[in-house]
Structure formats: C-alpha cells, structure tokens
Amino acid sequence: MSASGRSETADDLLAALLDGMDAALCAFDAAGVITHWNREAERILGWSAAEAVGRHGFAGWAVRAADAHDVQDRLMAAQDAPGRQVHEFALLTKDGGRVLVRTQSAGVPGADGKPAGVYCAFSEVHAQIDLERSIALSEALMDDASWGVVLVDVDLRPAVVNAHAARAFGSVRTALLGRPLGELLAQGVEELEGALQHVLAEGAPPAPLELWVSVRTPEGVRRRCWRCGFLRLGSPLAEEPVPLGVGLLFQDVTEARQAELDTGQLRFRANQLYRAGRAAAECEDPAEAAAVRLDFALAGFADHALLDLLGVHDVHDSPGGREVHDVPEQTGGPRSARARQRPGLVRSAVSPSGLTLLLPGPGAIPVRYEAGHPALQALDRIGSVRTSAPRGEADPDWARARQWPEGAAHALCTVLRSRGRTLGALTFLRGPSRAAFERADALYAEEVAARVAADLDLAGGRGQ
C-alpha cells in the first residue's frame, strides 16, 4: 500500500473514531483554526463539519461577539498549561439558540514537542450534571446508605455490596462477592432467587416485596424479615437492552413485623379462649367442656394435645407456683420422694382424635412414663416444661420412648391445677414443620390448662 493510501486509511479511521464518540469534540491548530469537528458537536450546536472546519475560532458564528475573545483565549491557553483545563461557556446553535456547555481542553504537542494545537471535548452542562449526579448517587448507595444495596449479576451472585448489606449478612463486603446466595442464606434462598429471576425476565415488580430469610452469620443463623425493592440493570451502551443483573435494595423490618405477628397471635388466642368459653358453657357435662376447650386450643397452636390425669388417690395439695423450663433430656437419676410415691398418670383424652374425655377410676392403668419424662417434671415443678427432639426433626424412637405420636418433634407440658391441687398434666405436641414452643406459648398453654382443670374439678370426684 502506498503512503497516500495509508494516509487515507488513517484519516478514515480517525474520522470514524471521532464520529463514534459520545462527547462532542473539536480541535484547533496552533493558530486557532478548527481542524476537527465530530457528529456529537454537530448534534449539540447544529453546525456540520463542513461548516465548522477551517473557521478561526468560534467568533462570529458559535459564540457571541462580546464573548469571542475571552472564549478563544481560555481555550488556546490550554496548549501552554499542563493537564486538562475545565471551563463552562455559552455557545450559539445554528438556529440562534444558546446552550451552556462544559469543556475539557488540553494541548496537543507536535513532533518536535512544541505546542501544535488544542483539542476540546464538550457536552451540555445539564447532561454532565446528570452524569455526575448518577455517579454521586451510586457512590452514596455503595458507601453506607440506610438501605442494604446488593448488585447481583446474571448468575445470581453478589457483584457489589454496600456496607449496610454487609452488616445484614454478618460479614465483610469482599467476603460476599461471587458467592452463591445458598451459602449466605439458610432459608428463603428459593424465594429470593425466584424474585431475582423474575426481575431479569420481566422487570421490576410494582411494589416492594417482604421476604423472611435466615441469614448464616458467624454467630449462628438469624431469622430476618427484609422489605425488598428490585431494579433490573441494563447496559446503556448497547443498542438493545442487555441485562447486567439486578439491583436489590432491602431494609430490615424484622422488629416491626414480629411485633405485628405477636399482636395478631395474642388477638387470635384471646378470641379462641373466648369462643372456647362460649362453647364450653353449652356443655352439660364438665368433662365434655374440658374436651371442647382442648379442641379450640389446638387451632394454630399445636398438632396434638394429650391429657393425663392423676388417679383419685393421687391428687395432692401442693404450694402454688409457676415456672417455665427448657428441659435437658433426663433419662435417669433420682426422683423426688413425691414422684416415687405417685403411681402415675392415666391417659384421659387425646385431641384431635375425637375421643371422649374419660375420668380415671379405680384400677385405671397409668401411662408408662419413664423417670425424667417432661410431664412428670411439670408435675414436680408445678410449671411448664418445653423440650424438642434432636435438631428439631421428627424422630420416631424419641417420640415412642415418651409415649407420644411418632411425628412429634416439639413438646410443651404444663400442670393442671385447681383449688390449690394438682390434677394432672396437659401436653401439646408439634411436628418438625413448625417452630419449637416459646415462652409466650407456655403462657397460653397455662391459661388453657387452668380452664381445663376448672372443668375437670367441676366434673366431680377429683380429690373427694
């Protein structure tokens, strides 16, 4: 290829590069004559390259006459100053309008190292300010915003995490990057990944979404409620939208939601006690009323209720008191003298199997509870006792050894007391799909037990 051919190719390449730039660009030679003018400059000011190239500065066409000298001096001063110079000018468009632009200009050295001209890149000020705002907003969100911000790539792995989100995950920002969400969350990962995939495919939902998740932290698993907002991220440089991932913004609302759940639970349980009292009042037999109360108590609370009563000669007076205990499993060891003398508890009702409550009579066969059974501990302590199977999972052997249904994983035993006497024990059982009993559950169970005990006492023959 000849020298002239190579020169034409270089000129074509330079023209293509200049016209493809997002910023407007013009260049001046050492005398201030315009040598280059790209398409973005034409778009902003309306002057074509043919109209601009060859003119001496902006005077008489792209700037007011009163400003022309100052603008030219400031632009050309860049060839003698180090680095880039930033200025703001009001330029004229071809149709006579004015536009405020921000310029960055720098000198162009010649082959001999001496100043050979100046190049000037400019853009409309409002567009530049919008860009700066976007950058400032991104930096503020990624620094320490009051919301957690996580940018998730298309593989659903965190790519950027702000300080607030890192604290929510109980880790440092760099340790979270690139890890699957399943390693960060013990529960709720399916719901969160499903929401992220929906956003990638369909776009952001119209309203925030609340998700309950269990976060793995060095201190253990923490159950949290997050109010989440989602933004689909697309590349601004592509002609067609290209997904870059999803922006997840979340706020921890666990305390507020837990308070709402506790209030709703208290309201529901109070309503159940009221309904149970109305239904029990219609029962002629107090023993039937006690069975009705057990059925009402199970709703939303437990899967099974077991009623164990002491025999006629085993009902005893004992000082009142209420304690709630988390029981370490006791399979042996000495029991109190009172426990050794007590023949045992007689299974009188099982709910919700529909069996009628039977009061134990003479010769009734007691349930074969081993020493240290939670029901016996509840009698000894005159309070409530909570226990769970290992790891909170259903263990048929564990349940069978305690004379409970095989699906039981959590138990709450409380004592039946009326007129200062212990009448028996009431046991509530939950399966592995439900949470273990808590102290608030023990208070509710004791309230139910007090009302059932009053019915049983009224049924007659207890301690007579």
C-alpha positions in Angstrom: 0.0 0.0 0.0 1.3 3.5 -0.9 2.0 6.2 1.6 -1.0 8.1 0.3 -3.2 5.1 0.7 -2.0 4.5 4.3 -2.7 8.2 5.0 -6.2 8.0 3.6 -6.9 4.9 5.7 -5.6 6.6 8.9 -7.8 9.7 8.1 -10.8 7.4 7.7 -10.1 5.6 10.9 -9.6 8.9 12.8 -12.9 10.2 11.4 -14.7 7.1 12.4 -13.3 7.2 15.9 -14.3 10.9 16.3 -17.8 10.4 15.0 -18.4 7.4 17.3 -17.6 9.4 20.5 -20.4 10.1 22.9 -18.8 13.6 23.7 -18.7 16.5 21.3 -15.1 17.1 20.1 -13.3 19.8 18.1 -9.7 20.6 17.6 -7.7 23.7 16.9 -4.3 24.2 15.3 -1.7 26.4 16.9 -3.3 29.5 15.1 -6.7 28.7 16.5 -8.2 27.3 13.3 -10.7 24.4 13.7 -9.3 21.2 12.2 -11.8 18.6 13.5 -15.5 18.5 14.3 -17.4 15.4 15.1 -21.1 14.4 14.8 -21.9 14.9 18.5 -20.7 18.5 18.2 -22.9 18.8 15.1 -25.9 17.4 17.1 -25.4 19.9 20.0 -24.8 23.0 18.0 -26.3 22.2 14.7 -23.2 23.2 12.7 -21.9 20.5 10.3 -18.2 19.6 10.0 -18.1 21.2 6.6 -19.4 24.5 8.1 -17.1 24.4 11.1 -13.7 23.1 9.9 -11.5 25.9 8.6 -13.0 28.6 10.7 -10.9 30.7 13.0 -12.2 30.0 16.5 -15.9 30.5 17.4 -16.1 34.2 16.7 -19.0 35.3 14.6 -20.9 32.0 14.4 -20.7 29.8 17.5 -20.3 32.4 20.3 -21.4 36.0 20.8 -19.1 38.7 19.7 -18.7 40.0 23.2 -17.6 36.7 24.5 -15.5 35.5 21.5 -12.1 37.0 22.6 -12.4 35.6 26.2 -13.5 32.1 25.0 -10.7 31.9 22.4 -8.0 33.0 24.9 -9.2 30.5 27.5 -9.3 27.6 25.0 -5.9 28.3 23.4 -4.3 28.8 26.8 -4.6 25.0 27.3 -1.7 24.3 24.9 0.7 26.0 27.3 -0.8 24.6 30.5 -0.2 21.1 32.0 -3.1 18.7 32.2 -6.6 19.4 31.2 -8.5 22.7 31.7 -12.2 22.7 32.5 -14.4 25.7 31.6 -18.0 26.5 31.0 -19.1 28.6 28.0 -22.4 29.7 26.5 -22.2 28.7 22.8 -24.6 29.6 20.0 -26.5 27.0 18.0 -27.1 27.3 14.2 -30.8 28.2 14.7 -29.8 31.1 17.1 -30.3 29.5 20.4 -27.8 29.3 23.3 -26.6 26.3 25.1 -24.4 26.1 28.1 -21.5 23.6 27.7 -18.8 22.3 29.9 -15.5 21.9 28.1 -12.3 19.9 28.8 -9.4 21.2 26.8 -5.7 20.1 26.6 -2.7 21.0 24.4 -1.6 18.8 21.5 2.2 18.6 21.1 3.8 18.4 17.7 6.5 16.0 16.5 9.1 18.4 17.9 7.4 18.6 21.3 6.2 22.1 20.8 2.5 23.1 21.1 0.7 22.2 17.9 -2.8 23.0 18.9 -5.6 22.2 21.3 -8.4 19.6 21.4 -11.6 20.4 23.2 -14.3 18.0 24.3 -17.6 19.4 25.4 -21.1 18.4 26.5 -24.2 20.1 27.6 -24.0 21.1 31.2 -27.3 19.5 32.2 -26.2 16.2 30.7 -22.9 16.4 32.6 -24.6 17.3 35.8 -27.0 14.3 35.3 -24.0 12.1 34.9 -22.3 13.5 38.0 -25.5 13.0 40.0 -25.7 9.4 38.8 -22.1 8.8 39.9 -22.6 10.6 43.2 -25.8 8.5 43.9 -24.0 5.3 43.1 -21.1 6.1 45.4 -23.5 7.2 48.2 -25.5 3.9 47.9 -22.4 1.8 47.8 -20.8 3.7 50.7 -23.2 3.5 53.7 -26.8 4.1 52.8 -29.6 3.4 55.3 -30.8 0.6 53.0 -28.9 -2.5 52.1 -27.8 -2.5 48.4 -26.6 -5.6 46.6 -25.9 -5.7 42.9 -26.4 -9.3 41.7 -25.1 -10.5 38.4 -27.0 -12.6 35.9 -25.7 -15.7 37.6 -27.4 -14.5 40.8 -24.2 -13.9 42.7 -23.4 -10.7 44.5 -21.1 -8.4 42.5 -21.2 -5.2 44.6 -22.3 -5.0 48.3 -22.6 -1.8 50.3 -21.6 -1.5 54.0 -25.2 -1.8 55.3 -25.9 -5.0 53.4 -22.6 -6.5 54.6 -23.6 -5.9 58.2 -27.0 -7.5 57.5 -25.2 -10.6 56.2 -22.8 -10.5 59.2 -19.7 -10.4 57.0 -17.3 -8.0 55.3 -18.1 -6.7 51.8 -15.3 -8.5 49.9 -16.2 -11.9 51.5 -19.7 -11.8 50.0 -18.7 -11.2 46.4 -19.2 -14.0 43.9 -20.7 -16.4 46.4 -23.9 -18.3 45.7 -26.9 -17.0 47.7 -27.4 -20.5 49.1 -24.1 -20.1 51.0 -25.3 -16.9 52.6 -28.9 -17.8 53.4 -30.1 -20.9 55.2 -33.8 -20.4 54.4 -35.6 -18.1 52.0 -33.0 -18.5 49.2 -35.5 -20.1 46.8 -37.9 -17.2 47.2 -35.2 -14.6 46.8 -33.7 -16.3 43.7 -37.1 -16.7 42.2 -37.8 -12.9 42.6 -34.4 -12.1 41.0 -35.0 -14.3 38.1 -38.4 -12.8 37.6 -36.9 -9.3 37.6 -34.3 -10.4 35.0 -37.0 -11.8 32.7 -40.0 -9.4 33.3 -38.7 -6.3 35.0 -39.1 -4.8 38.5 -42.3 -5.5 40.4 -44.6 -2.5 41.0 -44.3 -2.6 44.8 -41.7 -3.7 47.4 -41.7 -7.3 48.5 -41.3 -8.6 52.0 -39.3 -11.8 52.4 -38.4 -13.9 55.5 -34.9 -15.2 55.3 -32.5 -17.0 57.6 -29.0 -15.5 57.3 -25.9 -17.5 58.1 -23.6 -15.5 60.3 -20.6 -16.3 62.4 -22.8 -16.1 65.5 -25.4 -18.5 64.0 -28.5 -18.4 61.8 -30.6 -15.3 62.3 -34.3 -15.1 61.1 -34.9 -11.8 59.5 -37.7 -10.0 57.5 -36.5 -7.9 54.6 -38.6 -5.4 52.7 -37.0 -5.7 49.2 -37.1 -3.5 46.1 -35.7 -4.7 42.8 -34.2 -2.9 39.8 -33.3 -4.6 36.5 -29.9 -3.3 35.4 -29.2 -2.9 31.6 -26.2 -1.7 29.7 -26.6 1.9 28.5 -24.0 1.3 25.7 -25.9 -1.4 23.8 -28.5 -0.7 21.1 -30.8 -3.4 22.6 -31.2 -3.8 26.4 -28.6 -6.2 27.7 -29.2 -7.4 31.3 -26.3 -6.8 33.6 -28.0 -8.1 36.7 -30.4 -6.9 39.3 -30.1 -4.2 42.0 -31.5 -5.5 45.3 -32.4 -2.8 47.8 -33.6 -4.0 51.2 -34.4 -2.8 54.7 -34.7 -4.9 57.8 -38.2 -4.7 59.2 -38.0 -7.8 61.5 -38.9 -6.0 64.7 -41.9 -4.3 63.3 -43.2 -7.4 61.5 -42.5 -9.6 64.6 -44.5 -7.1 66.8 -47.4 -7.3 64.3 -47.2 -11.1 64.3 -47.2 -11.2 68.1 -50.1 -8.8 68.4 -52.1 -10.9 65.8 -51.2 -14.1 67.7 -52.4 -12.6 71.0 -55.6 -11.4 69.4 -56.3 -14.8 67.8 -55.6 -16.7 71.0 -57.7 -14.4 73.1 -60.5 -15.0 70.6 -60.1 -18.7 70.8 -60.3 -18.7 74.6 -63.5 -16.6 74.3 -65.0 -19.0 71.7 -64.0 -22.0 73.8 -65.6 -20.5 76.9 -68.9 -19.9 75.0 -68.9 -23.4 73.6 -68.0 -25.0 77.0 -70.8 -23.1 78.6 -73.3 -25.0 76.5 -72.0 -28.4 77.6 -73.9 -30.1 80.4 -71.0 -32.4 81.3 -67.9 -30.5 82.6 -65.7 -33.3 81.2 -67.1 -32.6 77.8 -66.5 -28.9 78.3 -62.8 -29.7 79.0 -62.6 -31.7 75.8 -64.1 -28.8 73.9 -61.5 -26.4 75.3 -58.7 -28.7 74.1 -60.1 -28.8 70.6 -60.3 -25.0 70.4 -56.8 -24.7 71.9 -55.2 -26.7 69.1 -56.1 -24.3 66.3 -52.9 -22.6 65.1 -51.1 -23.7 68.3 -50.2 -27.4 68.2 -50.9 -30.7 66.3 -51.8 -32.9 69.3 -53.0 -32.4 72.9 -52.6 -35.2 75.5 -54.5 -35.0 78.8 -53.1 -37.2 81.6 -54.8 -37.2 85.0 -53.8 -38.4 88.3 -55.8 -41.2 89.9 -58.3 -40.4 92.6 -56.0 -41.1 95.5 -53.0 -39.4 93.8 -54.5 -35.9 93.7 -52.5 -33.9 96.2 -52.3 -30.4 97.7 -49.1 -28.5 96.9 -47.9 -25.0 97.1 -48.7 -22.9 94.0 -46.1 -21.5 91.7 -45.3 -21.2 88.1 -42.1 -21.9 86.3 -41.2 -22.4 82.7 -38.2 -24.7 81.9 -36.3 -25.7 78.8 -35.7 -29.4 79.6 -32.4 -31.1 79.0 -33.3 -34.7 78.3 -33.3 -36.7 81.6 -33.3 -40.4 81.2 -32.3 -41.4 84.7 -31.3 -40.1 88.0 -33.1 -39.9 91.3 -36.6 -38.5 91.5 -38.3 -36.8 94.4 -40.0 -38.8 97.1 -43.3 -37.4 96.0 -42.6 -38.6 92.4 -41.6 -42.1 93.6 -44.8 -42.5 95.6 -47.1 -41.4 92.8 -48.4 -44.4 90.8 -48.5 -42.4 87.6 -50.6 -40.5 85.1 -53.6 -42.0 83.3 -54.2 -41.0 79.7 -57.7 -39.5 79.7 -58.0 -37.7 76.3 -56.2 -37.3 73.1 -57.1 -34.4 70.7 -57.8 -34.1 67.8 -58.6 -37.8 67.6 -62.2 -37.2 68.8 -62.0 -39.5 71.9 -64.3 -38.6 74.7 -62.6 -37.4 77.9 -62.6 -40.2 80.4 -62.0 -39.6 84.1 -59.7 -42.2 85.6 -61.4 -44.5 88.1 -60.2 -47.2 90.5 -57.8 -49.7 88.8 -57.0 -47.4 85.9 -53.7 -48.3 84.2 -51.2 -45.4 84.2 -49.1 -44.4 81.2 -45.6 -45.9 81.3 -43.7 -42.7 81.6 -40.0 -43.2 82.4 -38.2 -41.2 85.1 -37.4 -37.7 83.9 -40.3 -37.5 81.5 -41.3 -33.9 80.8 -44.9 -34.5 82.0 -43.6 -35.8 85.3 -41.2 -32.9 85.6 -44.1 -30.5 85.0 -45.9 -32.1 88.0 -42.8 -31.9 90.2 -42.1 -28.3 89.3 -45.7 -27.2 89.2 -44.9 -25.3 86.0 -44.4 -25.7 82.3 -41.6 -27.7 80.6 -40.5 -27.4 77.0 -38.5 -29.9 75.0 -37.6 -30.8 71.4 -36.2 -33.8 69.5 -32.5 -33.6 68.5 -32.1 -30.9 65.7 -35.9 -30.3 65.9 -36.5 -33.2 63.4 -39.1 -36.0 63.7 -37.6 -39.0 65.5 -39.9 -41.9 65.9 -37.7 -43.6 68.6 -37.5 -40.3 70.5 -41.3 -39.9 70.4 -42.1 -43.5 71.1 -39.9 -43.6 74.2 -42.1 -40.8 75.6 -45.4 -42.3 74.6 -46.1 -39.6 72.0 -47.2 -39.8 68.4 -44.3 -40.6 66.0 -44.5 -37.3 64.2 -43.8 -35.3 67.3 -40.7 -33.1 67.3 -41.6 -30.4 69.9 -43.4 -30.7 73.2 -44.8 -28.4 75.9 -46.0 -30.0 79.1 -47.9 -28.0 81.8 -49.6 -28.9 85.0 -53.3 -28.9 85.7 -54.1 -27.1 88.9 -57.4 -26.2 90.6 -58.2 -25.0 94.1 -54.5 -25.5 95.1 -54.4 -29.1 94.0 -52.5 -30.8 91.1 -54.9 -32.8 88.9 -52.6 -34.0 86.2 -50.6 -32.8 83.2 -51.5 -31.4 79.8 -49.1 -31.9 76.8 -49.1 -30.1 73.5 -47.1 -31.5 70.6 -45.9 -30.0 67.3 -44.4 -31.6 64.2 -41.0 -30.8 62.7 -42.5 -28.4 60.1 -43.4 -26.0 63.0 -41.2 -24.0 65.3 -40.3 -25.1 68.8 -42.5 -23.8 71.7 -41.5 -20.5 73.2 -42.2 -18.8 76.5 -45.3 -17.0 75.1 -46.6 -20.4 74.1 -46.1 -21.6 77.6 -48.2 -18.8 79.0 -51.1 -19.6 76.6 -50.8 -23.3 77.5 -51.0 -22.5 81.2 -54.2 -20.4 80.6 -55.8 -23.3 78.7 -54.7 -25.7 81.4 -56.2 -23.6 84.2 -59.6 -23.5 82.4 -59.5 -27.3 81.6 -58.5 -28.0 85.2 -61.5 -26.0 86.5 -63.8 -28.0 84.3 -62.3 -31.3 85.5 -62.6 -30.2 89.1 -66.2 -29.5 88.4 -66.7 -32.9 86.8 -66.6 -34.3 90.3 -64.7 -37.0 92.1 -61.4 -35.2 91.9 -59.8 -35.5 95.2 -63.0 -36.3 97.0 
